[in-house]
Amino acid sequence: MTKDEPKKVVIPQFVDDWIEKAKVYYGDEVEPLRIIFWVGDYVDDTESHYEWLKNIYNQKLLLNAIVNGYEVED
């Protein structure tokens, strides 16, 4: 990482799963907004981690992860 690169955020495994599912749906080189669209459309209240997505901090974390890269928490 260079001095000007943003620090990668750390996300839960289930969020990484959402992102990876979106990539399968749209193809590996996915535009960030398509990932957000997929998560917004396909993660619903039947998903066990749906409540995580309702939190504004977590929404910002998801956006940051998609744009700047991320690591999955241990």
N, C-alpha and C positions, 0 to 999 in steps of 0.2 A: 504494500500500500504506500502510495506517495503522500507527501504532505498535503496536497490538495484534494485527495480522494476522501469522500465521506466514509466514516466508520460504518462497518456493516453492523446491522442490528441483529439481535438474537430473537428468534421466534420459536414457538412451540412446534413439536413434530406435526401435530394435526394441521397447522397452518401451511407447513411445507407440503403436506399431502394435498391440500387444496390447490396450491400453486402448481404442483406437479400434475394434478388431474387436469387443470386448465391447459397446461402445455400439451398434454396428450390430445385434448379436444381441439386445440387450435394449431398445434404444431410447436416444435421446440423453440423456434425464434418468435416469441410472442410479444406483441406490443403490451406495455403495462396496462393500458386501459382495457384491453380484452381480458386480461386476467381478473381485473377488478369486476368487470361485467360478469364474468363466469362465476366468481365467488358470490357476487350479489344475487345472481339469478338461481344458482344451484345449491347454495348453502342455505337451508331454511330451518324453520323451528323444529323440524324432526331430527336435525343433526345434533349430536350430543354436545358439541362445542359452540352451538349457535349463540349463546349468551356472550361469549367472548367477542363476537363480531359487533355486538350492540354498543360496546364501550368505545367512545370517541378516541381515546388514547390508543386502543388496539387497532382501530381503523387507520390511524396515522402510522402506526407501526407497520401494518400490512403494506401501505403505500410506500413507505420508506424501504421496506424489504424488497419490494418488486423493482423499484427504481435503482436502488444503490447496492443491491445484493444483501445477502443475509447468511447467518449461521443458525443451525438448529440447536436449541438448548439440550443439554445432556440430561 
